[in-house]
Amino acid sequence: MTNRIIERQVRRVASARFVTVGLALSFLALSFIGAVVMRLVDPDNFSSFGSAVWWALQTVTTVGYGDVVPTTTTGRVVGGLEMAVGVSFIAFLTAGVTSTVIQRVQANAAAAEREERAREAQEIVAALGEVRRAIADLQRHRDEA
């Protein structure tokens, strides 16, 4: 059940019009959550919510400028979790989008192959019809002679 929900979400996110928006909103949500947590657990190093958001955006996207860093143990744990979630999220989305694209390409290739086989079958049927007509003509000529 959970796999079906995830697959449905991946397909939705993987569609061309939702990829950018889905990625941006997901990263913003992860960053916001990380910023809130960091502001609560390490208020000395993150004196404003803005600096916590800036740090979280850098961390979740794996950019990490290093201009704002946690120095407490709790802050570093939160930072490590934010990095792990960010990297995992990027990997998950990349795998999901890639899988969806491959499935679409395979489905299109299979459809093209079916169409080609149908066209070939129609050509064979048409050729058999011509052979039948030719045989009928030959029999008629033979009967007339």
PASEBA-1860 file (N, C-alpha, C; in nm, 3 decimals):
! residues 145
1> MTNRIIER> 0.083/-0.119/0.000/0.000/0.000/0.000/0.087/0.126/0.000 ~ 0.185/0.129/0.092/0.273/0.245/0.100/0.354/0.262/-0.029 ~ 0.400/0.149/-0.086/0.476/0.156/-0.211/0.393/0.215/-0.323 ~ 0.265/0.179/-0.329/0.178/0.234/-0.433/0.162/0.385/-0.417 ~ 0.149/0.429/-0.293/0.136/0.573/-0.267/0.262/0.645/-0.309 ~ 0.377/0.588/-0.272/0.505/0.649/-0.309/0.521/0.650/-0.461 ~ 0.490/0.538/-0.527/0.501/0.532/-0.672/0.410/0.635/-0.739 ~ 0.288/0.650/-0.687/0.195/0.749/-0.742/0.253/0.889/-0.726
9> QVRRVASA> 0.307/0.918/-0.608/0.367/1.050/-0.584/0.487/1.073/-0.675 ~ 0.570/0.971/-0.692/0.688/0.985/-0.779/0.644/1.014/-0.921 ~ 0.542/0.942/-0.970/0.493/0.967/-1.106/0.440/1.110/-1.120 ~ 0.369/1.154/-1.017/0.314/1.290/-1.021/0.426/1.393/-1.021 ~ 0.523/1.373/-0.932/0.635/1.467/-0.924/0.720/1.458/-1.050 ~ 0.728/1.340/-1.108/0.813/1.321/-1.224/0.756/1.383/-1.351 ~ 0.629/1.414/-1.354/0.574/1.475/-1.473/0.640/1.611/-1.495 ~ 0.655/1.646/-1.617/0.735/1.763/-1.656/0.693/1.891/-1.585
17> RFVTVGLA> 0.564/1.912/-1.566/0.521/2.040/-1.511/0.535/2.048/-1.360 ~ 0.554/1.934/-1.292/0.563/1.936/-1.146/0.704/1.918/-1.092 ~ 0.800/1.882/-1.176/0.935/1.853/-1.127/0.995/1.973/-1.054 ~ 1.000/2.086/-1.119/1.063/2.204/-1.060/0.989/2.250/-0.935 ~ 0.860/2.260/-0.945/0.780/2.306/-0.832/0.790/2.206/-0.716 ~ 0.780/2.078/-0.745/0.790/1.975/-0.642/0.923/1.976/-0.570 ~ 1.030/1.987/-0.647/1.163/1.993/-0.586/1.179/2.117/-0.500 ~ 1.140/2.230/-0.554/1.156/2.355/-0.480/1.076/2.354/-0.350
25> LSFLALSF> 0.950/2.311/-0.357/0.867/2.308/-0.237/0.919/2.207/-0.134 ~ 0.966/2.094/-0.181/1.020/1.994/-0.090/1.144/2.044/-0.019 ~ 1.235/2.104/-0.094/1.356/2.158/-0.033/1.324/2.273/0.062 ~ 1.229/2.356/0.025/1.189/2.465/0.115/1.128/2.410/0.244 ~ 1.045/2.308/0.231/0.983/2.249/0.350/1.088/2.186/0.441 ~ 1.181/2.112/0.382/1.289/2.053/0.462/1.374/2.161/0.527 ~ 1.400/2.266/0.453/1.479/2.376/0.508/1.406/2.446/0.620 ~ 1.278/2.469/0.602/1.200/2.536/0.705/1.199/2.454/0.834
33> IGAVVMRL> 1.175/2.324/0.821/1.173/2.236/0.939/1.310/2.238/1.007 ~ 1.415/2.226/0.928/1.550/2.229/0.984/1.580/2.361/1.052 ~ 1.535/2.470/0.994/1.559/2.603/1.052/1.486/2.619/1.185 ~ 1.362/2.572/1.190/1.285/2.582/1.314/1.355/2.502/1.424 ~ 1.392/2.379/1.392/1.458/2.294/1.491/1.590/2.356/1.535 ~ 1.670/2.404/1.440/1.800/2.461/1.473/1.784/2.586/1.558 ~ 1.689/2.667/1.526/1.666/2.790/1.605/1.629/2.754/1.749 ~ 1.554/2.645/1.766/1.513/2.603/1.900/1.628/2.537/1.977
41> VDPDNFSS> 1.709/2.456/1.912/1.812/2.380/1.985/1.946/2.452/1.995 ~ 1.971/2.549/1.909/2.100/2.619/1.911/2.080/2.769/1.892 ~ 2.009/2.835/1.984/1.979/2.977/1.967/2.103/3.068/1.979 ~ 2.210/3.019/2.041/2.332/3.102/2.053/2.398/3.123/1.917 ~ 2.407/3.016/1.836/2.471/3.026/1.705/2.375/3.074/1.597 ~ 2.247/3.060/1.621/2.147/3.102/1.524/2.055/3.202/1.593 ~ 2.104/3.324/1.601/2.034/3.427/1.677/1.908/3.478/1.609 ~ 1.891/3.447/1.481/1.769/3.488/1.412/1.717/3.371/1.330
49> FGSAVWWA> 1.588/3.375/1.304/1.528/3.271/1.221/1.584/3.277/1.079 ~ 1.615/3.397/1.034/1.673/3.414/0.900/1.806/3.342/0.885 ~ 1.892/3.354/0.984/2.021/3.284/0.975/2.001/3.132/0.981 ~ 1.902/3.088/1.057/1.873/2.945/1.064/1.820/2.894/0.929 ~ 1.736/2.974/0.865/1.685/2.935/0.732/1.799/2.932/0.631 ~ 1.885/3.032/0.634/1.999/3.036/0.542/2.086/2.913/0.560 ~ 2.117/2.879/0.685/2.198/2.761/0.713/2.127/2.635/0.664 ~ 1.996/2.623/0.692/1.921/2.503/0.653/1.915/2.487/0.502
57> LQTVTTVG> 1.896/2.596/0.430/1.896/2.589/0.282/2.030/2.542/0.229 ~ 2.138/2.594/0.287/2.272/2.552/0.245/2.293/2.404/0.274 ~ 2.244/2.362/0.389/2.269/2.225/0.434/2.186/2.124/0.357 ~ 2.057/2.148/0.343/1.970/2.051/0.277/2.004/2.039/0.127 ~ 2.054/2.145/0.067/2.092/2.137/-0.074/2.236/2.093/-0.092 ~ 2.304/2.064/0.015/2.443/2.018/0.020/2.542/2.120/-0.034 ~ 2.505/2.248/-0.034/2.598/2.353/-0.076/2.696/2.383/0.036 ~ 2.647/2.413/0.154/2.729/2.432/0.273/2.839/2.534/0.259
65> YGDVVPTT> 2.807/2.662/0.254/2.909/2.767/0.244/2.999/2.772/0.366 ~ 2.947/2.738/0.482/3.027/2.740/0.603/3.027/2.875/0.673 ~ 2.949/2.969/0.625/2.945/3.100/0.690/2.865/3.096/0.819 ~ 2.771/3.004/0.831/2.694/2.985/0.952/2.701/2.835/0.983 ~ 2.751/2.801/1.103/2.765/2.659/1.137/2.723/2.637/1.282 ~ 2.668/2.520/1.309/2.636/2.488/1.448/2.764/2.450/1.522 ~ 2.774/2.490/1.648/2.891/2.455/1.727/2.857/2.367/1.846 ~ 2.730/2.355/1.876/2.691/2.269/1.987/2.672/2.126/1.936
73> TTGRVVGG> 2.680/2.031/2.026/2.660/1.891/1.988/2.521/1.868/1.931 ~ 2.420/1.923/1.995/2.283/1.909/1.946/2.268/1.973/1.808 ~ 2.327/2.090/1.792/2.321/2.157/1.662/2.388/2.076/1.553 ~ 2.500/2.014/1.586/2.570/1.931/1.487/2.491/1.805/1.453 ~ 2.424/1.749/1.551/2.338/1.633/1.525/2.225/1.673/1.430 ~ 2.163/1.786/1.460/2.055/1.835/1.371/2.112/1.861/1.231 ~ 2.230/1.921/1.225/2.294/1.946/1.095/2.322/1.817/1.020 ~ 2.371/1.717/1.092/2.396/1.587/1.028/2.269/1.525/0.975
81> LEMAVGVS> 2.163/1.534/1.054/2.034/1.482/1.007/1.984/1.558/0.884 ~ 1.999/1.689/0.888/1.955/1.772/0.774/2.034/1.736/0.648 ~ 2.164/1.712/0.663/2.246/1.672/0.548/2.204/1.534/0.497 ~ 2.185/1.440/0.588/2.146/1.305/0.547/2.011/1.307/0.476 ~ 1.916/1.383/0.531/1.784/1.393/0.469/1.796/1.459/0.331 ~ 1.875/1.565/0.322/1.892/1.634/0.194/1.952/1.545/0.087 ~ 2.061/1.476/0.121/2.125/1.387/0.024/2.033/1.271/-0.012 ~ 1.966/1.214/0.089/1.874/1.103/0.062/1.758/1.147/-0.026
89> FIAFLTAG> 1.708/1.266/0.002/1.596/1.318/-0.076/1.637/1.339/-0.222 ~ 1.755/1.396/-0.243/1.804/1.417/-0.379/1.819/1.282/-0.450 ~ 1.877/1.184/-0.380/1.895/1.051/-0.440/1.761/0.986/-0.471 ~ 1.666/0.996/-0.378/1.534/0.937/-0.397/1.463/0.999/-0.517 ~ 1.464/1.130/-0.525/1.398/1.196/-0.637/1.466/1.164/-0.769 ~ 1.599/1.163/-0.768/1.672/1.130/-0.890/1.637/0.989/-0.937 ~ 1.636/0.894/-0.845/1.602/0.756/-0.880/1.457/0.747/-0.928 ~ 1.366/0.814/-0.860/1.225/0.809/-0.898/1.200/0.869/-1.035
97> VTSTVIQR> 1.257/0.984/-1.059/1.240/1.050/-1.189/1.304/0.967/-1.299 ~ 1.424/0.917/-1.275/1.492/0.834/-1.374/1.411/0.710/-1.406 ~ 1.359/0.644/-1.303/1.278/0.524/-1.323/1.154/0.555/-1.405 ~ 1.089/0.665/-1.375/0.968/0.703/-1.448/1.000/0.733/-1.594 ~ 1.109/0.803/-1.618/1.148/0.835/-1.756/1.179/0.706/-1.832 ~ 1.251/0.614/-1.768/1.284/0.487/-1.834/1.157/0.409/-1.865 ~ 1.063/0.405/-1.771/0.937/0.335/-1.795/0.861/0.396/-1.912 ~ 0.861/0.528/-1.921/0.792/0.595/-2.033/0.859/0.562/-2.165
105> VQANAAAA> 0.993/0.563/-2.167/1.066/0.531/-2.290/1.038/0.387/-2.330 ~ 1.040/0.294/-2.234/1.011/0.154/-2.265/0.867/0.137/-2.315 ~ 0.774/0.206/-2.253/0.634/0.196/-2.297/0.619/0.251/-2.439 ~ 0.684/0.363/-2.468/0.678/0.420/-2.603/0.743/0.325/-2.705 ~ 0.856/0.264/-2.666/0.923/0.170/-2.757/0.834/0.048/-2.782 ~ 0.769/-0.001/-2.677/0.680/-0.116/-2.694/0.562/-0.081/-2.783 ~ 0.508/0.039/-2.765/0.395/0.083/-2.849/0.440/0.096/-2.995 ~ 0.558/0.150/-3.016/0.610/0.164/-3.152/0.633/0.027/-3.215
113> EREERARE> 0.682/-0.067/-3.136/0.704/-0.203/-3.188/0.571/-0.269/-3.222 ~ 0.468/-0.250/-3.136/0.335/-0.305/-3.166/0.280/-0.246/-3.296 ~ 0.296/-0.115/-3.312/0.248/-0.050/-3.434/0.321/-0.104/-3.557 ~ 0.453/-0.125/-3.544/0.531/-0.179/-3.656/0.485/-0.320/-3.691 ~ 0.462/-0.402/-3.590/0.415/-0.539/-3.615/0.274/-0.537/-3.676 ~ 0.190/-0.447/-3.632/0.056/-0.437/-3.690/0.065/-0.395/-3.837 ~ 0.154/-0.300/-3.866/0.173/-0.257/-4.004/0.225/-0.372/-4.090 ~ 0.322/-0.448/-4.037/0.375/-0.563/-4.110/0.266/-0.668/-4.133
121> AQEIVAAL> 0.183/-0.690/-4.032/0.073/-0.787/-4.046/-0.024/-0.740/-4.155 ~ -0.054/-0.610/-4.158/-0.144/-0.557/-4.262/-0.082/-0.575/-4.400 ~ 0.049/-0.556/-4.411/0.116/-0.576/-4.540/0.109/-0.722/-4.583 ~ 0.126/-0.814/-4.484/0.117/-0.957/-4.516/-0.024/-0.993/-4.561 ~ -0.124/-0.942/-4.490/-0.264/-0.968/-4.528/-0.292/-0.914/-4.668 ~ -0.241/-0.793/-4.695/-0.261/-0.734/-4.829/-0.192/-0.819/-4.936 ~ -0.070/-0.865/-4.906/0.002/-0.949/-5.002/-0.071/-1.081/-5.025 ~ -0.124/-1.139/-4.919/-0.201/-1.263/-4.934/-0.327/-1.240/-5.019
129> GEVRRAIA> -0.389/-1.124/-5.000/-0.505/-1.091/-5.083/-0.466/-1.084/-5.230 ~ -0.350/-1.023/-5.259/-0.304/-1.015/-5.397/-0.274/-1.154/-5.452 ~ -0.214/-1.239/-5.369/-0.183/-1.376/-5.413/-0.314/-1.451/-5.442 ~ -0.414/-1.434/-5.356/-0.544/-1.499/-5.379/-0.606/-1.452/-5.511 ~ -0.600/-1.321/-5.534/-0.654/-1.268/-5.658/-0.578/-1.323/-5.780 ~ -0.446/-1.330/-5.765/-0.366/-1.383/-5.877/-0.398/-1.529/-5.902 ~ -0.414/-1.608/-5.797/-0.449/-1.749/-5.812/-0.588/-1.761/-5.875 ~ -0.681/-1.678/-5.829/-0.816/-1.681/-5.886/-0.812/-1.644/-6.034
137> DLQRHRDE> -0.730/-1.544/-6.071/-0.716/-1.505/-6.212/-0.658/-1.620/-6.293 ~ -0.554/-1.686/-6.235/-0.493/-1.799/-6.306/-0.593/-1.913/-6.326 ~ -0.672/-1.942/-6.223/-0.772/-2.049/-6.234/-0.878/-2.012/-6.337 ~ -0.917/-1.884/-6.338/-1.017/-1.841/-6.434/-0.961/-1.851/-6.577 ~ -0.836/-1.811/-6.595/-0.773/-1.820/-6.729/-0.760/-1.966/-6.770 ~ -0.725/-2.054/-6.677/-0.709/-2.194/-6.706/-0.845/-2.257/-6.743 ~ -0.950/-2.217/-6.668/-1.083/-2.270/-6.694/-1.134/-2.222/-6.829 ~ -1.098/-2.101/-6.870/-1.143/-2.044/-6.996/-1.071/-2.110/-7.114
145> A> -0.950/-2.160/-7.087/-0.872/-2.216/-7.197/-0.902/-2.358/-7.228
END
